Amino acid sequence: MRVERFKDYLREKIIGLPDVASVDTYAVDDAITGIKVTGTDGVELYLHVVRTSPNGGDNHNEPEKIVTKHAVTM
């Protein structure tokens, strides 16, 4: 899963959790954003998502190949 799609997934999982007041983005630098989680008690968490690629890498000039799991029936 590429970083941007993972950040969207993570935001969806965090939004609505107990004690979470808001989930926003923040600028890490000019081209990169992170996820800012604010608790109902005012505590702020700044999440910076990074990636690594397996040997051979991931060609970002091509669309992401999304793989989903399927239920196995016996």
All heavy atoms as TSV, in Angstrom:
chain	resi	resn	atom	element	x	y	z
A	1	MET	N	N	0.856	-1.169	0.000
A	1	MET	CA	C	0.000	0.000	0.000
A	1	MET	C	C	0.901	1.229	0.000
A	1	MET	O	O	1.794	1.351	0.822
A	1	MET	CB	C	-0.885	-0.028	1.248
A	1	MET	CG	C	-1.868	1.089	1.326
A	1	MET	SD	S	-2.927	1.068	2.796
A	1	MET	CE	C	-3.936	-0.347	2.489
A	2	ARG	N	N	0.643	2.098	-0.926
A	2	ARG	CA	C	1.448	3.321	-1.001
A	2	ARG	C	C	1.062	4.283	0.112
A	2	ARG	O	O	-0.018	4.212	0.690
A	2	ARG	CB	C	1.285	3.961	-2.366
A	2	ARG	CG	C	1.932	3.084	-3.446
A	2	ARG	CD	C	2.015	3.768	-4.756
A	2	ARG	NE	N	2.639	2.872	-5.724
A	2	ARG	CZ	C	2.532	3.019	-7.022
A	2	ARG	NH1	N	1.818	4.009	-7.525
A	2	ARG	NH2	N	3.131	2.183	-7.829
A	3	VAL	N	N	1.985	5.200	0.395
A	3	VAL	CA	C	1.866	6.079	1.565
A	3	VAL	C	C	0.560	6.872	1.575
A	3	VAL	O	O	-0.133	6.913	2.597
A	3	VAL	CB	C	3.083	7.025	1.659
A	3	VAL	CG1	C	2.856	8.096	2.708
A	3	VAL	CG2	C	4.333	6.240	1.980
A	4	GLU	N	N	0.203	7.510	0.480
A	4	GLU	CA	C	-0.990	8.360	0.492
A	4	GLU	C	C	-2.253	7.546	0.769
A	4	GLU	O	O	-3.130	7.987	1.511
A	4	GLU	CB	C	-1.120	9.144	-0.814
A	4	GLU	CG	C	-0.067	10.234	-0.975
A	4	GLU	CD	C	-0.015	11.191	0.210
A	4	GLU	OE1	O	-1.075	11.647	0.683
A	4	GLU	OE2	O	1.106	11.481	0.661
A	5	ARG	N	N	-2.353	6.369	0.169
A	5	ARG	CA	C	-3.530	5.537	0.415
A	5	ARG	C	C	-3.524	5.015	1.851
A	5	ARG	O	O	-4.561	4.925	2.499
A	5	ARG	CB	C	-3.580	4.374	-0.585
A	5	ARG	CG	C	-4.932	3.715	-0.632
A	5	ARG	CD	C	-5.104	2.883	-1.878
A	5	ARG	NE	N	-4.190	1.771	-1.956
A	5	ARG	CZ	C	-4.440	0.555	-1.462
A	5	ARG	NH1	N	-5.574	0.303	-0.855
A	5	ARG	NH2	N	-3.555	-0.402	-1.587
A	6	PHE	N	N	-2.327	4.712	2.384
A	6	PHE	CA	C	-2.244	4.261	3.775
A	6	PHE	C	C	-2.656	5.374	4.732
A	6	PHE	O	O	-3.362	5.128	5.710
A	6	PHE	CB	C	-0.833	3.775	4.114
A	6	PHE	CG	C	-0.718	3.361	5.549
A	6	PHE	CD1	C	-1.266	2.166	5.987
A	6	PHE	CD2	C	-0.086	4.175	6.479
A	6	PHE	CE1	C	-1.184	1.781	7.315
A	6	PHE	CE2	C	0.008	3.805	7.803
A	6	PHE	CZ	C	-0.547	2.597	8.225
A	7	LYS	N	N	-2.244	6.612	4.454
A	7	LYS	CA	C	-2.632	7.733	5.323
A	7	LYS	C	C	-4.149	7.912	5.334
A	7	LYS	O	O	-4.735	8.147	6.390
A	7	LYS	CB	C	-1.926	9.025	4.906
A	7	LYS	CG	C	-0.464	9.038	5.275
A	7	LYS	CD	C	0.177	10.400	5.159
A	7	LYS	CE	C	0.373	10.834	3.760
A	7	LYS	NZ	N	1.165	12.075	3.629
A	8	ASP	N	N	-4.785	7.779	4.179
A	8	ASP	CA	C	-6.256	7.854	4.127
A	8	ASP	C	C	-6.882	6.737	4.952
A	8	ASP	O	O	-7.828	6.961	5.708
A	8	ASP	CB	C	-6.754	7.767	2.683
A	8	ASP	CG	C	-6.399	8.988	1.860
A	8	ASP	OD1	O	-6.091	10.041	2.455
A	8	ASP	OD2	O	-6.428	8.881	0.618
A	9	TYR	N	N	-6.352	5.523	4.809
A	9	TYR	CA	C	-6.840	4.367	5.569
A	9	TYR	C	C	-6.679	4.605	7.069
A	9	TYR	O	O	-7.605	4.376	7.853
A	9	TYR	CB	C	-6.071	3.118	5.132
A	9	TYR	CG	C	-6.298	1.915	5.992
A	9	TYR	CD1	C	-7.437	1.129	5.839
A	9	TYR	CD2	C	-5.374	1.547	6.963
A	9	TYR	CE1	C	-7.649	0.017	6.639
A	9	TYR	CE2	C	-5.577	0.438	7.759
A	9	TYR	CZ	C	-6.712	-0.325	7.597
A	9	TYR	OH	O	-6.917	-1.418	8.388
A	10	LEU	N	N	-5.507	5.079	7.475
A	10	LEU	CA	C	-5.238	5.321	8.890
A	10	LEU	C	C	-6.160	6.386	9.457
A	10	LEU	O	O	-6.715	6.223	10.550
A	10	LEU	CB	C	-3.775	5.727	9.070
A	10	LEU	CG	C	-3.260	5.890	10.487
A	10	LEU	CD1	C	-3.443	4.604	11.283
A	10	LEU	CD2	C	-1.795	6.312	10.471
A	11	ARG	N	N	-6.375	7.473	8.719
A	11	ARG	CA	C	-7.292	8.528	9.168
A	11	ARG	C	C	-8.692	7.974	9.387
A	11	ARG	O	O	-9.339	8.284	10.377
A	11	ARG	CB	C	-7.349	9.672	8.158
A	11	ARG	CG	C	-6.077	10.497	8.140
A	11	ARG	CD	C	-6.224	11.684	7.252
A	11	ARG	NE	N	-7.217	12.557	7.890
A	11	ARG	CZ	C	-7.759	13.590	7.305
A	11	ARG	NH1	N	-7.447	13.905	6.076
A	11	ARG	NH2	N	-8.646	14.336	7.932
A	12	GLU	N	N	-9.167	7.131	8.456
A	12	GLU	CA	C	-10.494	6.527	8.599
A	12	GLU	C	C	-10.599	5.687	9.867
A	12	GLU	O	O	-11.649	5.659	10.506
A	12	GLU	CB	C	-10.808	5.648	7.387
A	12	GLU	CG	C	-11.082	6.410	6.120
A	12	GLU	CD	C	-11.273	5.475	4.925
A	12	GLU	OE1	O	-11.474	4.266	5.132
A	12	GLU	OE2	O	-11.219	5.968	3.793
A	13	LYS	N	N	-9.518	4.993	10.215
A	13	LYS	CA	C	-9.530	4.138	11.407
A	13	LYS	C	C	-9.483	4.956	12.695
A	13	LYS	O	O	-10.027	4.553	13.714
A	13	LYS	CB	C	-8.356	3.147	11.385
A	13	LYS	CG	C	-8.424	2.150	10.254
A	13	LYS	CD	C	-9.662	1.304	10.373
A	13	LYS	CE	C	-9.793	0.331	9.237
A	13	LYS	NZ	N	-11.062	-0.381	9.240
A	14	ILE	N	N	-8.818	6.108	12.668
A	14	ILE	CA	C	-8.656	6.933	13.871
A	14	ILE	C	C	-9.894	7.782	14.132
A	14	ILE	O	O	-10.308	7.955	15.283
A	14	ILE	CB	C	-7.402	7.821	13.748
A	14	ILE	CG1	C	-6.147	6.947	13.712
A	14	ILE	CG2	C	-7.330	8.813	14.900
A	14	ILE	CD1	C	-4.885	7.710	13.387
A	15	ILE	N	N	-10.508	8.329	13.056
A	15	ILE	CA	C	-11.684	9.179	13.221
A	15	ILE	C	C	-12.785	8.388	13.921
A	15	ILE	O	O	-13.086	7.265	13.562
A	15	ILE	CB	C	-12.181	9.694	11.849
A	15	ILE	CG1	C	-11.168	10.670	11.272
A	15	ILE	CG2	C	-13.553	10.344	11.956
A	15	ILE	CD1	C	-11.452	11.100	9.847
A	16	GLY	N	N	-13.372	8.966	14.918
A	16	GLY	CA	C	-14.472	8.319	15.626
A	16	GLY	C	C	-14.047	7.463	16.807
A	16	GLY	O	O	-14.901	6.937	17.516
A	17	LEU	N	N	-12.739	7.305	17.029
A	17	LEU	CA	C	-12.302	6.558	18.209
A	17	LEU	C	C	-12.634	7.357	19.464
A	17	LEU	O	O	-12.648	8.589	19.437
A	17	LEU	CB	C	-10.790	6.296	18.153
A	17	LEU	CG	C	-10.290	5.266	17.162
A	17	LEU	CD1	C	-8.764	5.217	17.181
A	17	LEU	CD2	C	-10.862	3.888	17.466
A	18	PRO	N	N	-12.891	6.662	20.557
A	18	PRO	CA	C	-13.139	7.391	21.811
A	18	PRO	C	C	-11.933	8.277	22.150
A	18	PRO	O	O	-10.794	7.907	21.868
A	18	PRO	CB	C	-13.286	6.281	22.848
A	18	PRO	CG	C	-13.560	5.038	22.076
A	18	PRO	CD	C	-12.936	5.220	20.725
A	19	ASP	N	N	-12.179	9.412	22.699
A	19	ASP	CA	C	-11.156	10.362	23.137
A	19	ASP	C	C	-10.413	11.056	22.000
A	19	ASP	O	O	-9.414	11.719	22.234
A	19	ASP	CB	C	-10.149	9.702	24.087
A	19	ASP	CG	C	-10.815	9.119	25.322
A	19	ASP	OD1	O	-11.775	9.740	25.817
A	19	ASP	OD2	O	-10.407	8.028	25.775
A	20	VAL	N	N	-10.874	10.907	20.744
A	20	VAL	CA	C	-10.261	11.620	19.625
A	20	VAL	C	C	-11.188	12.765	19.235
A	20	VAL	O	O	-12.333	12.555	18.849
A	20	VAL	CB	C	-10.012	10.686	18.415
A	20	VAL	CG1	C	-9.542	11.488	17.215
A	20	VAL	CG2	C	-9.006	9.608	18.768
A	21	ALA	N	N	-10.671	13.993	19.376
A	21	ALA	CA	C	-11.470	15.172	19.049
A	21	ALA	C	C	-11.403	15.493	17.557
A	21	ALA	O	O	-12.406	15.866	16.960
A	21	ALA	CB	C	-10.992	16.369	19.859
A	22	SER	N	N	-10.202	15.352	16.957
A	22	SER	CA	C	-10.075	15.659	15.535
A	22	SER	C	C	-8.875	14.946	14.935
A	22	SER	O	O	-7.929	14.581	15.633
A	22	SER	CB	C	-9.938	17.171	15.307
A	22	SER	OG	O	-8.731	17.652	15.852
A	23	VAL	N	N	-8.947	14.776	13.618
A	23	VAL	CA	C	-7.844	14.211	12.844
A	23	VAL	C	C	-7.640	15.141	11.656
A	23	VAL	O	O	-8.540	15.327	10.847
A	23	VAL	CB	C	-8.157	12.775	12.361
A	23	VAL	CG1	C	-6.997	12.218	11.564
A	23	VAL	CG2	C	-8.486	11.863	13.532
A	24	ASP	N	N	-6.467	15.745	11.573
A	24	ASP	CA	C	-6.155	16.716	10.531
A	24	ASP	C	C	-4.827	16.352	9.879
A	24	ASP	O	O	-4.186	15.376	10.259
A	24	ASP	CB	C	-6.055	18.127	11.127
A	24	ASP	CG	C	-7.333	18.536	11.846
A	24	ASP	OD1	O	-8.373	18.608	11.170
A	24	ASP	OD2	O	-7.280	18.754	13.068
A	25	THR	N	N	-4.403	17.157	8.924
A	25	THR	CA	C	-3.076	17.006	8.341
A	25	THR	C	C	-2.207	18.176	8.776
A	25	THR	O	O	-2.712	19.224	9.191
A	25	THR	CB	C	-3.131	16.952	6.803
A	25	THR	OG1	O	-3.734	18.133	6.319
A	25	THR	CG2	C	-3.913	15.740	6.322
A	26	TYR	N	N	-0.916	17.993	8.705
A	26	TYR	CA	C	0.031	19.064	8.975
A	26	TYR	C	C	1.168	18.958	7.966
A	26	TYR	O	O	1.409	17.884	7.396
A	26	TYR	CB	C	0.563	19.015	10.417
A	26	TYR	CG	C	1.526	17.880	10.677
A	26	TYR	CD1	C	2.900	18.098	10.633
A	26	TYR	CD2	C	1.083	16.590	10.962
A	26	TYR	CE1	C	3.795	17.063	10.862
A	26	TYR	CE2	C	1.958	15.563	11.205
A	26	TYR	CZ	C	3.321	15.803	11.146
A	26	TYR	OH	O	4.210	14.775	11.367
A	27	ALA	N	N	1.841	20.059	7.698
A	27	ALA	CA	C	2.935	20.079	6.732
A	27	ALA	C	C	4.225	19.616	7.398
A	27	ALA	O	O	4.686	20.226	8.361
A	27	ALA	CB	C	3.110	21.473	6.161
A	28	VAL	N	N	4.796	18.526	6.881
A	28	VAL	CA	C	6.115	18.078	7.334
A	28	VAL	C	C	7.166	18.947	6.641
A	28	VAL	O	O	8.101	19.418	7.259
A	28	VAL	CB	C	6.336	16.580	6.999
A	28	VAL	CG1	C	7.738	16.147	7.348
A	28	VAL	CG2	C	5.306	15.723	7.733
A	29	ASP	N	N	6.990	19.138	5.346
A	29	ASP	CA	C	7.776	20.098	4.566
A	29	ASP	C	C	6.909	20.550	3.390
A	29	ASP	O	O	5.704	20.340	3.404
A	29	ASP	CB	C	9.132	19.525	4.131
A	29	ASP	CG	C	9.026	18.334	3.194
A	29	ASP	OD1	O	8.005	18.184	2.506
A	29	ASP	OD2	O	9.983	17.551	3.139
A	30	ASP	N	N	7.514	21.155	2.379
A	30	ASP	CA	C	6.718	21.709	1.272
A	30	ASP	C	C	5.930	20.654	0.505
A	30	ASP	O	O	4.884	20.955	-0.057
A	30	ASP	CB	C	7.616	22.460	0.298
A	30	ASP	CG	C	8.170	23.740	0.909
A	30	ASP	OD1	O	7.559	24.239	1.883
A	30	ASP	OD2	O	9.202	24.238	0.421
A	31	ALA	N	N	6.407	19.409	0.466
A	31	ALA	CA	C	5.768	18.389	-0.367
A	31	ALA	C	C	5.138	17.244	0.425
A	31	ALA	O	O	4.462	16.407	-0.153
A	31	ALA	CB	C	6.789	17.818	-1.337
A	32	ILE	N	N	5.360	17.196	1.721
A	32	ILE	CA	C	4.921	16.044	2.521
A	32	ILE	C	C	3.998	16.495	3.645
A	32	ILE	O	O	4.260	17.489	4.316
A	32	ILE	CB	C	6.133	15.304	3.115
A	32	ILE	CG1	C	7.038	14.791	1.989
A	32	ILE	CG2	C	5.694	14.154	3.993
A	32	ILE	CD1	C	8.344	14.219	2.463
A	33	THR	N	N	2.908	15.750	3.831
A	33	THR	CA	C	2.013	16.019	4.958
A	33	THR	C	C	1.993	14.819	5.897
A	33	THR	O	O	2.275	13.696	5.496
A	33	THR	CB	C	0.573	16.293	4.486
A	33	THR	OG1	O	0.086	15.152	3.786
A	33	THR	CG2	C	0.506	17.522	3.609
A	34	GLY	N	N	1.667	15.087	7.137
A	34	GLY	CA	C	1.501	14.047	8.132
A	34	GLY	C	C	0.097	14.124	8.706
A	34	GLY	O	O	-0.726	14.926	8.273
A	35	ILE	N	N	-0.162	13.275	9.681
A	35	ILE	CA	C	-1.478	13.218	10.323
A	35	ILE	C	C	-1.357	13.763	11.740
A	35	ILE	O	O	-0.510	13.326	12.509
A	35	ILE	CB	C	-2.009	11.776	10.353
A	35	ILE	CG1	C	-2.166	11.237	8.939
A	35	ILE	CG2	C	-3.330	11.703	11.116
A	35	ILE	CD1	C	-2.498	9.762	8.876
A	36	LYS	N	N	-2.225	14.714	12.069
A	36	LYS	CA	C	-2.258	15.299	13.415
A	36	LYS	C	C	-3.533	14.813	14.096
A	36	LYS	O	O	-4.636	15.042	13.607
A	36	LYS	CB	C	-2.258	16.819	13.341
A	36	LYS	CG	C	-2.393	17.497	14.682
A	36	LYS	CD	C	-2.508	19.001	14.501
A	36	LYS	CE	C	-2.888	19.682	15.782
A	36	LYS	NZ	N	-3.169	21.106	15.579
A	37	VAL	N	N	-3.368	14.125	15.224
A	37	VAL	CA	C	-4.503	13.621	15.994
A	37	VAL	C	C	-4.585	14.433	17.277
A	37	VAL	O	O	-3.610	14.527	18.022
A	37	VAL	CB	C	-4.330	12.122	16.339
A	37	VAL	CG1	C	-5.526	11.605	17.126
A	37	VAL	CG2	C	-4.103	11.293	15.080
A	38	THR	N	N	-5.737	15.037	17.535
A	38	THR	CA	C	-5.954	15.808	18.759
A	38	THR	C	C	-6.943	15.062	19.630
A	38	THR	O	O	-8.031	14.702	19.182
A	38	THR	CB	C	-6.491	17.214	18.437
A	38	THR	OG1	O	-5.597	17.853	17.535
A	38	THR	CG2	C	-6.620	18.052	19.704
A	39	GLY	N	N	-6.537	14.825	20.874
A	39	GLY	CA	C	-7.410	14.149	21.823
A	39	GLY	C	C	-8.378	15.112	22.477
A	39	GLY	O	O	-8.192	16.329	22.436
A	40	THR	N	N	-9.406	14.560	23.087
A	40	THR	CA	C	-10.386	15.396	23.783
A	40	THR	C	C	-9.773	16.108	24.980
A	40	THR	O	O	-10.315	17.093	25.459
A	40	THR	CB	C	-11.590	14.554	24.239
A	40	THR	OG1	O	-11.114	13.456	25.029
A	40	THR	CG2	C	-12.372	14.024	23.051
A	41	ASP	N	N	-8.603	15.618	25.440
A	41	ASP	CA	C	-7.903	16.265	26.557
A	41	ASP	C	C	-6.909	17.314	26.077
A	41	ASP	O	O	-6.180	17.896	26.870
A	41	ASP	CB	C	-7.191	15.223	27.410
A	41	ASP	CG	C	-6.181	14.399	26.625
A	41	ASP	OD1	O	-6.050	14.607	25.396
A	41	ASP	OD2	O	-5.532	13.525	27.237
A	42	GLY	N	N	-6.860	17.557	24.751
A	42	GLY	CA	C	-5.971	18.572	24.194
A	42	GLY	C	C	-4.606	18.053	23.760
A	42	GLY	O	O	-3.836	18.789	23.149
A	43	VAL	N	N	-4.293	16.801	24.057
A	43	VAL	CA	C	-3.015	16.231	23.646
A	43	VAL	C	C	-2.996	16.092	22.126
A	43	VAL	O	O	-3.974	15.672	21.520
A	43	VAL	CB	C	-2.780	14.854	24.309
A	43	VAL	CG1	C	-1.564	14.159	23.729
A	43	VAL	CG2	C	-2.624	15.012	25.808
A	44	GLU	N	N	-1.871	16.473	21.511
A	44	GLU	CA	C	-1.730	16.381	20.058
A	44	GLU	C	C	-0.650	15.369	19.701
A	44	GLU	O	O	0.447	15.394	20.259
A	44	GLU	CB	C	-1.342	17.740	19.468
A	44	GLU	CG	C	-2.397	18.802	19.687
A	44	GLU	CD	C	-1.973	20.164	19.193
A	44	GLU	OE1	O	-0.752	20.397	19.003
A	44	GLU	OE2	O	-2.852	21.008	19.008
A	45	LEU	N	N	-0.970	14.466	18.768
A	45	LEU	CA	C	-0.017	13.488	18.255
A	45	LEU	C	C	0.248	13.820	16.799
A	45	LEU	O	O	-0.689	14.000	16.021
A	45	LEU	CB	C	-0.581	12.070	18.349
A	45	LEU	CG	C	-0.950	11.562	19.730
A	45	LEU	CD1	C	-1.648	10.212	19.623
A	45	LEU	CD2	C	0.287	11.455	20.593
A	46	TYR	N	N	1.511	13.889	16.425
A	46	TYR	CA	C	1.897	14.162	15.048
A	46	TYR	C	C	2.498	12.886	14.469
A	46	TYR	O	O	3.551	12.440	14.912
A	46	TYR	CB	C	2.907	15.310	14.992
A	46	TYR	CG	C	2.294	16.640	15.355
A	46	TYR	CD1	C	2.133	17.024	16.683
A	46	TYR	CD2	C	1.852	17.513	14.360
A	46	TYR	CE1	C	1.552	18.236	17.010
A	46	TYR	CE2	C	1.279	18.733	14.677
A	46	TYR	CZ	C	1.134	19.079	16.008
A	46	TYR	OH	O	0.552	20.284	16.328
A	47	LEU	N	N	1.799	12.306	13.492
A	47	LEU	CA	C	2.232	11.062	12.882
A	47	LEU	C	C	2.838	11.355	11.516
A	47	LEU	O	O	2.230	12.030	10.692
A	47	LEU	CB	C	1.047	10.103	12.719
A	47	LEU	CG	C	0.230	9.830	13.987
A	47	LEU	CD1	C	-0.973	8.963	13.649
A	47	LEU	CD2	C	1.096	9.171	15.044
A	48	HIS	N	N	4.029	10.847	11.290
A	48	HIS	CA	C	4.713	11.014	10.005
A	48	HIS	C	C	4.867	9.617	9.407
A	48	HIS	O	O	5.599	8.795	9.939
A	48	HIS	CB	C	6.069	11.667	10.223
A	48	HIS	CG	C	6.815	11.935	8.959
A	48	HIS	ND1	N	7.885	12.783	8.928
A	48	HIS	CD2	C	6.671	11.494	7.695
A	48	HIS	CE1	C	8.358	12.840	7.699
A	48	HIS	NE2	N	7.625	12.056	6.935
A	49	VAL	N	N	4.169	9.358	8.330
A	49	VAL	CA	C	4.178	8.049	7.692
A	49	VAL	C	C	5.305	8.010	6.670
A	49	VAL	O	O	5.419	8.893	5.819
A	49	VAL	CB	C	2.823	7.764	7.006
A	49	VAL	CG1	C	2.841	6.425	6.308
A	49	VAL	CG2	C	1.691	7.820	8.026
A	50	VAL	N	N	6.146	6.977	6.762
A	50	VAL	CA	C	7.249	6.794	5.814
A	50	VAL	C	C	7.106	5.424	5.160
A	50	VAL	O	O	6.307	4.602	5.583
A	50	VAL	CB	C	8.618	6.921	6.509
A	50	VAL	CG1	C	8.804	8.310	7.076
A	50	VAL	CG2	C	8.768	5.887	7.597
A	51	ARG	N	N	7.899	5.177	4.136
A	51	ARG	CA	C	7.798	3.908	3.433
A	51	ARG	C	C	9.164	3.337	3.128
A	51	ARG	O	O	10.165	4.045	3.109
A	51	ARG	CB	C	7.036	4.070	2.133
A	51	ARG	CG	C	7.830	4.876	1.106
A	51	ARG	CD	C	7.180	4.787	-0.268
A	51	ARG	NE	N	7.963	5.498	-1.243
A	51	ARG	CZ	C	8.972	4.986	-1.936
A	51	ARG	NH1	N	9.341	3.755	-1.743
A	51	ARG	NH2	N	9.626	5.709	-2.810
A	52	THR	N	N	9.165	2.050	2.855
A	52	THR	CA	C	10.325	1.381	2.285
A	52	THR	C	C	9.805	0.491	1.171
A	52	THR	O	O	8.645	0.085	1.175
A	52	THR	CB	C	11.081	0.519	3.316
A	52	THR	OG1	O	10.199	-0.481	3.810
A	52	THR	CG2	C	11.619	1.348	4.460
A	53	SER	N	N	10.637	0.197	0.226
A	53	SER	CA	C	10.243	-0.675	-0.869
A	53	SER	C	C	11.054	-1.961	-0.800
A	53	SER	O	O	12.215	-1.946	-0.392
A	53	SER	CB	C	10.495	0.002	-2.219
A	53	SER	OG	O	9.675	1.122	-2.357
A	54	PRO	N	N	10.464	-3.071	-1.224
A	54	PRO	CA	C	11.220	-4.319	-1.262
A	54	PRO	C	C	12.302	-4.237	-2.331
A	54	PRO	O	O	12.302	-3.313	-3.163
A	54	PRO	CB	C	10.162	-5.359	-1.630
A	54	PRO	CG	C	9.116	-4.588	-2.351
A	54	PRO	CD	C	9.121	-3.219	-1.728
A	55	ASN	N	N	13.227	-5.199	-2.325
A	55	ASN	CA	C	14.252	-5.242	-3.364
A	55	ASN	C	C	13.576	-5.194	-4.724
A	55	ASN	O	O	12.584	-5.858	-4.960
A	55	ASN	CB	C	15.088	-6.511	-3.241
A	55	ASN	CG	C	15.932	-6.508	-1.983
A	55	ASN	OD1	O	16.210	-5.452	-1.429
A	55	ASN	ND2	N	16.330	-7.659	-1.525
A	56	GLY	N	N	14.088	-4.382	-5.599
A	56	GLY	CA	C	13.465	-4.193	-6.904
A	56	GLY	C	C	12.556	-2.987	-6.911
A	56	GLY	O	O	12.226	-2.457	-7.946
A	57	GLY	N	N	12.134	-2.566	-5.742
A	57	GLY	CA	C	11.369	-1.338	-5.602
A	57	GLY	C	C	9.958	-1.396	-6.151
A	57	GLY	O	O	9.472	-2.414	-6.586
A	58	ASP	N	N	9.313	-0.270	-6.093
A	58	ASP	CA	C	7.956	-0.095	-6.571
A	58	ASP	C	C	8.005	1.048	-7.574
A	58	ASP	O	O	8.422	2.153	-7.236
A	58	ASP	CB	C	7.037	0.246	-5.396
A	58	ASP	CG	C	5.582	0.347	-5.787
A	58	ASP	OD1	O	5.222	-0.070	-6.903
A	58	ASP	OD2	O	4.794	0.849	-4.972
A	59	ASN	N	N	7.617	0.801	-8.803
A	59	ASN	CA	C	7.666	1.823	-9.843
A	59	ASN	C	C	6.494	2.782	-9.664
A	59	ASN	O	O	5.361	2.461	-9.995
A	59	ASN	CB	C	7.623	1.169	-11.226
A	59	ASN	CG	C	7.820	2.178	-12.332
A	59	ASN	OD1	O	7.801	3.382	-12.102
A	59	ASN	ND2	N	8.020	1.688	-13.532
A	60	HIS	N	N	6.787	3.978	-9.167
A	60	HIS	CA	C	5.737	4.965	-8.907
A	60	HIS	C	C	5.273	5.673	-10.174
A	60	HIS	O	O	4.395	6.529	-10.120
A	60	HIS	CB	C	6.195	5.969	-7.849
A	60	HIS	CG	C	6.188	5.385	-6.478
A	60	HIS	ND1	N	5.136	5.536	-5.619
A	60	HIS	CD2	C	7.088	4.611	-5.834
A	60	HIS	CE1	C	5.386	4.889	-4.492
A	60	HIS	NE2	N	6.565	4.322	-4.600
A	61	ASN	N	N	5.868	5.321	-11.311
A	61	ASN	CA	C	5.385	5.845	-12.584
A	61	ASN	C	C	4.203	5.032	-13.086
A	61	ASN	O	O	3.548	5.416	-14.049
A	61	ASN	CB	C	6.492	5.849	-13.632
A	61	ASN	CG	C	7.596	6.830	-13.280
A	61	ASN	OD1	O	7.322	7.911	-12.767
A	61	ASN	ND2	N	8.834	6.452	-13.532
A	62	GLU	N	N	3.941	3.896	-12.464
A	62	GLU	CA	C	2.824	3.035	-12.823
A	62	GLU	C	C	1.758	3.117	-11.731
A	62	GLU	O	O	2.073	3.376	-10.573
A	62	GLU	CB	C	3.283	1.586	-12.969
A	62	GLU	CG	C	4.289	1.373	-14.077
A	62	GLU	CD	C	4.764	-0.063	-14.145
A	62	GLU	OE1	O	4.209	-0.932	-13.445
A	62	GLU	OE2	O	5.716	-0.316	-14.905
A	63	PRO	N	N	0.493	2.871	-12.083
A	63	PRO	CA	C	-0.557	2.865	-11.061
A	63	PRO	C	C	-0.284	1.786	-10.011
A	63	PRO	O	O	0.323	0.759	-10.300
A	63	PRO	CB	C	-1.829	2.537	-11.841
A	63	PRO	CG	C	-1.513	2.816	-13.265
A	63	PRO	CD	C	-0.034	2.612	-13.421
A	64	GLU	N	N	-0.738	2.056	-8.801
A	64	GLU	CA	C	-0.584	1.079	-7.721
A	64	GLU	C	C	-1.422	-0.163	-8.013
A	64	GLU	O	O	-2.565	-0.067	-8.446
A	64	GLU	CB	C	-1.032	1.703	-6.397
A	64	GLU	CG	C	-0.914	0.767	-5.227
A	64	GLU	CD	C	-1.355	1.383	-3.920
A	64	GLU	OE1	O	-1.959	2.474	-3.949
A	64	GLU	OE2	O	-1.105	0.787	-2.879
A	65	LYS	N	N	-0.831	-1.329	-7.782
A	65	LYS	CA	C	-1.561	-2.589	-7.928
A	65	LYS	C	C	-2.180	-2.911	-6.574
A	65	LYS	O	O	-1.483	-3.271	-5.631
A	65	LYS	CB	C	-0.626	-3.707	-8.372
A	65	LYS	CG	C	-0.051	-3.486	-9.742
A	65	LYS	CD	C	0.936	-4.567	-10.118
A	65	LYS	CE	C	1.583	-4.230	-11.458
A	65	LYS	NZ	N	2.668	-5.151	-11.784
A	66	ILE	N	N	-3.496	-2.754	-6.471
A	66	ILE	CA	C	-4.191	-2.982	-5.214
A	66	ILE	C	C	-4.597	-4.441	-5.136
A	66	ILE	O	O	-5.253	-4.965	-6.028
A	66	ILE	CB	C	-5.405	-2.055	-5.077
A	66	ILE	CG1	C	-4.928	-0.595	-5.086
A	66	ILE	CG2	C	-6.193	-2.367	-3.813
A	66	ILE	CD1	C	-6.033	0.418	-5.115
A	67	VAL	N	N	-4.179	-5.091	-4.059
A	67	VAL	CA	C	-4.480	-6.509	-3.852
A	67	VAL	C	C	-5.409	-6.620	-2.665
A	67	VAL	O	O	-5.195	-6.003	-1.620
A	67	VAL	CB	C	-3.171	-7.291	-3.574
A	67	VAL	CG1	C	-3.470	-8.751	-3.318
A	67	VAL	CG2	C	-2.196	-7.116	-4.721
A	68	THR	N	N	-6.467	-7.393	-2.826
A	68	THR	CA	C	-7.399	-7.634	-1.718
A	68	THR	C	C	-7.465	-9.127	-1.445
A	68	THR	O	O	-7.204	-9.939	-2.320
A	68	THR	CB	C	-8.798	-7.113	-2.040
A	68	THR	OG1	O	-9.270	-7.750	-3.227
A	68	THR	CG2	C	-8.800	-5.608	-2.262
A	69	LYS	N	N	-7.799	-9.463	-0.221
A	69	LYS	CA	C	-7.907	-10.880	0.101
A	69	LYS	C	C	-9.339	-11.348	-0.157
A	69	LYS	O	O	-10.277	-10.558	-0.117
A	69	LYS	CB	C	-7.509	-11.143	1.551
A	69	LYS	CG	C	-8.427	-10.540	2.587
A	69	LYS	CD	C	-7.947	-10.879	3.968
A	69	LYS	CE	C	-8.925	-10.363	5.014
A	69	LYS	NZ	N	-8.515	-10.729	6.356
A	70	HIS	N	N	-9.466	-12.606	-0.431
A	70	HIS	CA	C	-10.762	-13.198	-0.703
A	70	HIS	C	C	-11.011	-14.312	0.307
A	70	HIS	O	O	-10.091	-15.014	0.718
A	70	HIS	CB	C	-10.825	-13.764	-2.122
A	70	HIS	CG	C	-10.637	-12.734	-3.181
A	70	HIS	ND1	N	-11.661	-11.936	-3.614
A	70	HIS	CD2	C	-9.534	-12.340	-3.869
A	70	HIS	CE1	C	-11.217	-11.096	-4.526
A	70	HIS	NE2	N	-9.923	-11.334	-4.708
A	71	ALA	N	N	-12.248	-14.481	0.693
A	71	ALA	CA	C	-12.599	-15.557	1.622
A	71	ALA	C	C	-12.352	-16.905	0.950
A	71	ALA	O	O	-12.625	-17.099	-0.229
A	71	ALA	CB	C	-14.060	-15.432	2.035
A	72	VAL	N	N	-11.817	-17.826	1.713
A	72	VAL	CA	C	-11.562	-19.167	1.210
A	72	VAL	C	C	-12.677	-20.073	1.699
A	72	VAL	O	O	-12.990	-20.105	2.898
A	72	VAL	CB	C	-10.200	-19.698	1.713
A	72	VAL	CG1	C	-9.987	-21.133	1.269
A	72	VAL	CG2	C	-9.075	-18.793	1.228
A	73	THR	N	N	-13.305	-20.781	0.798
A	73	THR	CA	C	-14.340	-21.722	1.178
A	73	THR	C	C	-13.844	-23.138	0.938
A	73	THR	O	O	-13.129	-23.404	-0.018
A	73	THR	CB	C	-15.635	-21.493	0.377
A	73	THR	OG1	O	-15.337	-21.584	-1.014
A	73	THR	CG2	C	-16.223	-20.122	0.672
A	74	MET	N	N	-14.236	-24.005	1.837
A	74	MET	CA	C	-13.803	-25.401	1.717
A	74	MET	C	C	-15.001	-26.306	1.647
A	74	MET	O	O	-16.024	-26.085	2.104
A	74	MET	CB	C	-12.940	-25.793	2.905
A	74	MET	CG	C	-11.661	-25.032	2.945
A	74	MET	SD	S	-10.613	-25.749	4.216
A	74	MET	CE	C	-9.125	-24.922	3.871
